[in-house]
């Protein structure tokens, strides 16, 4: 698989996981019943959070080829 295609796929997966983590944090914080104001705030800021997080991941080299040599045991140390 070509590098640009692989990076785009990894970024798409990360975008989904970042947003899922934010929603799960809200859900856990409010014991399953998230107040409407928090949902509205999330909807307004989700794109910004996602873009900033992906830009940071890219800037710090998390999408480099070196990860192919990582072992899952090492990943848990992060």
DSSP file (Angstrom, degrees, kcal/mol; ACC not computed):
  #  RESIDUE AA STRUCTURE BP1 BP2  ACC     N-H-->O    O-->H-N    N-H-->O    O-->H-N    TCO  KAPPA ALPHA  PHI   PSI    X-CA   Y-CA   Z-CA
    1    1 A X              0   0    0      0, 0.0     2,-0.0     0, 0.0     5,-0.0   0.000 360.0 360.0 360.0 138.3    0.0    0.0    0.0
    2    2 A X     >  -     0   0    0      1,-0.1     4,-2.3     4,-0.0     5,-0.2  -0.310 360.0-117.0 -70.3 153.7    1.4    3.4   -0.9
    3    3 A X  H  > S+     0   0    0      1,-0.2     4,-2.7     2,-0.2     5,-0.2   0.917 111.1  50.2 -60.6 -48.5    2.4    5.7    1.9
    4    4 A X  H  > S+     0   0    0      1,-0.2     4,-2.2     2,-0.2    -1,-0.2   0.902 112.9  47.7 -59.3 -38.8   -0.2    8.5    1.3
    5    5 A X  H  > S+     0   0    0      2,-0.2     4,-2.2     1,-0.2    -1,-0.2   0.908 112.3  48.9 -67.7 -40.8   -3.0    6.0    1.2
    6    6 A X  H  X S+     0   0    0     -4,-2.3     4,-2.5     2,-0.2    -2,-0.2   0.906 111.3  49.9 -64.3 -42.5   -1.8    4.3    4.4
    7    7 A X  H  X S+     0   0    0     -4,-2.7     4,-2.5     2,-0.2    -2,-0.2   0.903 110.5  50.0 -64.3 -41.5   -1.5    7.7    6.2
    8    8 A X  H  X S+     0   0    0     -4,-2.2     4,-2.1    -5,-0.2    -1,-0.2   0.907 111.5  48.7 -64.3 -41.0   -5.0    8.7    5.1
    9    9 A X  H  X S+     0   0    0     -4,-2.2     4,-2.2     2,-0.2    -2,-0.2   0.922 112.3  47.9 -65.0 -43.1   -6.4    5.4    6.3
   10   10 A X  H  X S+     0   0    0     -4,-2.5     4,-2.6     1,-0.2    -2,-0.2   0.892 111.6  50.7 -64.1 -39.2   -4.6    5.7    9.7
   11   11 A X  H  X S+     0   0    0     -4,-2.5     4,-2.4     2,-0.2    -1,-0.2   0.877 108.8  51.7 -66.8 -36.7   -5.8    9.3   10.1
   12   12 A X  H  X S+     0   0    0     -4,-2.1     4,-2.0     2,-0.2    -2,-0.2   0.918 111.1  47.3 -65.5 -42.4   -9.4    8.3    9.3
   13   13 A X  H  X S+     0   0    0     -4,-2.2     4,-2.5     1,-0.2    -2,-0.2   0.927 112.7  49.5 -63.8 -44.2   -9.2    5.6   12.0
   14   14 A X  H  X S+     0   0    0     -4,-2.6     4,-2.9     1,-0.2     5,-0.2   0.884 107.6  54.6 -62.6 -38.2   -7.7    8.0   14.5
   15   15 A X  H  X S+     0   0    0     -4,-2.4     4,-1.9     2,-0.2    -1,-0.2   0.915 110.8  45.6 -61.5 -42.7  -10.4   10.6   13.7
   16   16 A X  H  X S+     0   0    0     -4,-2.0     4,-2.4     2,-0.2    -2,-0.2   0.931 115.0  47.0 -65.3 -45.0  -13.1    8.0   14.5
   17   17 A X  H  X S+     0   0    0     -4,-2.5     4,-2.3     2,-0.2    -2,-0.2   0.873 109.8  53.1 -67.3 -37.5  -11.3    6.9   17.7
   18   18 A X  H  X S+     0   0    0     -4,-2.9     4,-1.9     2,-0.2    -1,-0.2   0.936 113.6  42.9 -61.8 -46.6  -10.7   10.5   18.9
   19   19 A X  H  X S+     0   0    0     -4,-1.9     4,-2.4    -5,-0.2    -2,-0.2   0.874 112.5  52.7 -69.5 -36.5  -14.3   11.3   18.6
   20   20 A X  H  X S+     0   0    0     -4,-2.4     4,-2.6     1,-0.2    -1,-0.2   0.896 108.8  51.1 -64.2 -38.8  -15.4    8.0   20.1
   21   21 A X  H  X S+     0   0    0     -4,-2.3     4,-2.3     2,-0.2    -2,-0.2   0.901 110.0  49.2 -65.2 -40.8  -13.2    8.7   23.1
   22   22 A X  H  X S+     0   0    0     -4,-1.9     4,-2.0     2,-0.2    -2,-0.2   0.928 114.0  45.2 -64.0 -44.8  -14.7   12.2   23.6
   23   23 A X  H  X S+     0   0    0     -4,-2.4     4,-2.6     1,-0.2    -2,-0.2   0.901 112.7  50.6 -66.3 -40.3  -18.2   10.8   23.4
   24   24 A X  H  X S+     0   0    0     -4,-2.6     4,-2.8     2,-0.2     5,-0.2   0.888 108.2  53.2 -64.4 -38.7  -17.4    7.9   25.7
   25   25 A X  H  X S+     0   0    0     -4,-2.3     4,-2.4     2,-0.2    -1,-0.2   0.916 111.3  46.1 -62.6 -42.7  -15.8   10.4   28.2
   26   26 A X  H  X S+     0   0    0     -4,-2.0     4,-1.9     2,-0.2    -2,-0.2   0.933 112.8  49.9 -63.5 -44.9  -19.0   12.5   28.2
   27   27 A X  H  <>S+     0   0    0     -4,-2.6     5,-3.3     1,-0.2     6,-0.3   0.907 114.2  44.2 -61.5 -43.3  -21.2    9.4   28.6
   28   28 A X  H ><5S+     0   0    0     -4,-2.8     3,-1.2     3,-0.2    -1,-0.2   0.882 109.9  56.4 -68.9 -38.3  -19.1    8.1   31.5
   29   29 A X  H 3<5S+     0   0    0     -4,-2.4    -2,-0.2     1,-0.3    -1,-0.2   0.881 116.3  35.2 -60.5 -39.1  -19.0   11.5   33.2
   30   30 A X  T ><5S-     0   0    0     -4,-1.9     3,-1.8    -5,-0.1    -1,-0.3   0.112 112.9-112.3-106.0  21.0  -22.7   11.8   33.3
   31   31 A X  T < 5S-     0   0    0     -3,-1.2    -3,-0.2     1,-0.3    -4,-0.1   0.844  79.0 -47.1  52.8  40.4  -23.5    8.1   33.9
   32   32 A X  T 3 <S+     0   0    0     -5,-3.3     2,-0.6    -6,-0.2    -1,-0.3   0.266 124.6  91.0  92.8 -12.6  -25.1    7.6   30.5
   33   33 A X    <   -     0   0    0     -3,-1.8     2,-0.4    -6,-0.3    -1,-0.1  -0.817  58.0-168.8-119.5  91.1  -27.3   10.7   30.4
   34   34 A X        -     0   0    0     -2,-0.6    -7,-0.1     1,-0.1     5,-0.1  -0.664  25.9-117.8 -82.4 125.6  -25.4   13.6   28.8
   35   35 A X    >>  -     0   0    0     -2,-0.4     4,-1.5     1,-0.1     3,-1.1  -0.295  22.9-116.6 -61.5 147.7  -27.1   17.0   29.2
   36   36 A X  H 3> S+     0   0    0      1,-0.3     4,-2.5     2,-0.2     5,-0.2   0.840 111.3  61.4 -55.1 -39.1  -28.1   18.6   25.9
   37   37 A X  H 3> S+     0   0    0      1,-0.2     4,-2.0     2,-0.2    -1,-0.3   0.843 104.8  48.6 -61.8 -33.1  -25.7   21.6   26.5
   38   38 A X  H <> S+     0   0    0     -3,-1.1     4,-2.4     2,-0.2    -1,-0.2   0.857 109.7  51.2 -74.8 -35.5  -22.7   19.3   26.5
   39   39 A X  H  X S+     0   0    0     -4,-1.5     4,-2.5     2,-0.2    -2,-0.2   0.920 111.0  48.6 -65.4 -43.0  -23.8   17.5   23.3
   40   40 A X  H  X S+     0   0    0     -4,-2.5     4,-1.9     2,-0.2    -2,-0.2   0.917 111.9  49.2 -62.8 -43.3  -24.2   20.9   21.6
   41   41 A X  H  X S+     0   0    0     -4,-2.0     4,-1.8    -5,-0.2    -2,-0.2   0.910 110.9  50.5 -62.5 -41.9  -20.8   22.0   22.7
   42   42 A X  H  X S+     0   0    0     -4,-2.4     4,-2.0     1,-0.2    -2,-0.2   0.936 109.1  50.9 -60.8 -45.9  -19.3   18.7   21.5
   43   43 A X  H  < S+     0   0    0     -4,-2.5     4,-0.4     1,-0.2    -1,-0.2   0.860 111.4  48.5 -61.2 -35.2  -20.9   19.1   18.1
   44   44 A X  H  < S+     0   0    0     -4,-1.9     4,-0.3     1,-0.2    -1,-0.2   0.826 122.3  32.3 -73.7 -31.2  -19.5   22.6   17.8
   45   45 A X  H  X S+     0   0    0     -4,-1.8     4,-2.8    -3,-0.2     5,-0.3   0.496  90.4  93.4-106.4  -4.9  -16.0   21.7   18.8
   46   46 A X  H  X S+     0   0    0     -4,-2.0     4,-2.5     1,-0.2     5,-0.2   0.904  88.1  48.2 -58.9 -44.4  -15.6   18.1   17.4
   47   47 A X  H  > S+     0   0    0     -4,-0.4     4,-2.6     2,-0.2    -1,-0.2   0.918 113.2  47.9 -63.7 -42.7  -14.1   19.2   14.1
   48   48 A X  H  > S+     0   0    0     -4,-0.3     4,-2.6     2,-0.2     5,-0.3   0.947 113.0  47.8 -63.4 -48.7  -11.6   21.5   15.8
   49   49 A X  H  X S+     0   0    0     -4,-2.8     4,-2.5     1,-0.2    -2,-0.2   0.917 113.8  48.0 -56.9 -44.7  -10.6   18.8   18.3
   50   50 A X  H  X S+     0   0    0     -4,-2.5     4,-2.6    -5,-0.3     5,-0.2   0.930 112.9  46.1 -65.2 -46.8  -10.2   16.2   15.6
   51   51 A X  H  X S+     0   0    0     -4,-2.6     4,-2.4     2,-0.2    -1,-0.2   0.915 114.6  47.7 -64.5 -43.2   -8.1   18.5   13.3
   52   52 A X  H  X S+     0   0    0     -4,-2.6     4,-2.2    -5,-0.2    -1,-0.2   0.927 113.3  48.1 -63.9 -44.6   -5.9   19.6   16.1
   53   53 A X  H  X S+     0   0    0     -4,-2.5     4,-2.5    -5,-0.3    -2,-0.2   0.930 113.6  46.2 -63.3 -45.7   -5.3   16.1   17.4
   54   54 A X  H  X S+     0   0    0     -4,-2.6     4,-2.5     1,-0.2    -1,-0.2   0.885 111.1  52.9 -65.5 -37.5   -4.6   14.7   13.9
   55   55 A X  H  X S+     0   0    0     -4,-2.4     4,-2.7    -5,-0.2    -1,-0.2   0.901 110.7  47.8 -63.1 -40.4   -2.2   17.6   13.2
   56   56 A X  H  X S+     0   0    0     -4,-2.2     4,-2.3     2,-0.2    -2,-0.2   0.927 110.7  50.6 -65.3 -45.0   -0.3   16.9   16.4
   57   57 A X  H  <>S+     0   0    0     -4,-2.5     5,-2.6     1,-0.2     6,-0.4   0.923 114.6  44.3 -58.0 -44.1   -0.1   13.2   15.6
   58   58 A X  H ><5S+     0   0    0     -4,-2.5     3,-1.4     1,-0.2    -2,-0.2   0.919 112.1  51.8 -67.5 -43.6    1.2   14.0   12.2
   59   59 A X  H 3<5S+     0   0    0     -4,-2.7    -1,-0.2     1,-0.3    -2,-0.2   0.851 109.8  49.7 -63.0 -35.1    3.7   16.6   13.5
   60   60 A X  T 3<5S-     0   0    0     -4,-2.3    -1,-0.3    -5,-0.2    -2,-0.2   0.358 117.7-112.1 -89.1   6.7    5.1   14.2   16.0
   61   61 A X  T X 5 +     0   0    0     -3,-1.4     3,-1.4    -4,-0.1    -3,-0.2   0.751  67.0 144.5  78.5  26.0    5.6   11.5   13.5
   62   62 A X  T 3 <S+     0   0    0     -5,-2.6    -4,-0.2     1,-0.3    -1,-0.1   0.630  72.5  55.2 -73.0 -10.2    3.0    9.0   14.6
   63   63 A X  T 3  S+     0   0    0     -6,-0.4    -1,-0.3    -5,-0.2    -5,-0.1   0.216  82.4 120.8-105.0  14.9    2.3    8.0   11.0
   64   64 A X  S X  S-     0   0    0     -3,-1.4     3,-1.3     1,-0.1     4,-0.1  -0.334  76.5-110.7 -76.3 162.4    5.9    7.2   10.1
   65   65 A X  G >  S+     0   0    0      1,-0.3     3,-2.1     2,-0.1     4,-0.3   0.669 103.1  84.4 -67.4 -19.7    6.9    3.8    8.9
   66   66 A X  G >  S+     0   0    0      1,-0.3     3,-1.7     2,-0.2    -1,-0.3   0.749  74.2  73.6 -58.7 -23.4    8.9    3.0   12.1
   67   67 A X  G X  S+     0   0    0     -3,-1.3     3,-1.3     1,-0.3    -1,-0.3   0.701  78.6  74.5 -65.5 -17.8    5.6    1.8   13.7
   68   68 A X  G <  S+     0   0    0     -3,-2.1    -1,-0.3     1,-0.3    -2,-0.2   0.739  96.6  49.9 -67.6 -18.4    5.7   -1.3   11.6
   69   69 A X  G <  S+     0   0    0     -3,-1.7    -1,-0.3    -4,-0.3    -2,-0.2   0.468  87.7 109.9 -96.0  -2.9    8.5   -2.5   13.9
   70   70 A X    <   -     0   0    0     -3,-1.3     2,-0.3    -4,-0.2    -3,-0.0  -0.439  60.5-140.8 -74.6 147.5    6.7   -1.8   17.1
   71   71 A X    >>  -     0   0    0     -2,-0.1     4,-1.7     1,-0.1     3,-1.1  -0.839  21.3-119.1-105.6 145.6    5.5   -4.7   19.3
   72   72 A X  H 3> S+     0   0    0     -2,-0.3     4,-1.5     1,-0.3    -1,-0.1   0.818 114.5  59.7 -56.4 -31.7    2.1   -4.4   21.0
   73   73 A X  H 34 S+     0   0    0      1,-0.2     4,-0.5     2,-0.2    -1,-0.3   0.875 105.8  47.6 -63.1 -37.2    3.9   -4.8   24.4
   74   74 A X  H X4 S+     0   0    0     -3,-1.1     3,-0.9     1,-0.2     4,-0.5   0.855 106.1  58.3 -71.2 -34.8    5.8   -1.6   23.6
   75   75 A X  H >< S+     0   0    0     -4,-1.7     3,-1.2     1,-0.3    -2,-0.2   0.842  98.5  59.2 -64.5 -33.2    2.7    0.2   22.5
   76   76 A X  T 3< S+     0   0    0     -4,-1.5    -1,-0.3     1,-0.3    -2,-0.2   0.742  96.5  63.1 -69.2 -20.4    1.1   -0.4   25.9
   77   77 A X  T <         0   0    0     -3,-0.9    -1,-0.3    -4,-0.5    -2,-0.2   0.686 360.0 360.0 -75.7 -17.5    4.1    1.5   27.5
   78   78 A X    <         0   0    0     -3,-1.2    -1,-0.2    -4,-0.5    -2,-0.2   0.509 360.0 360.0 -69.2 360.0    3.1    4.7   25.7
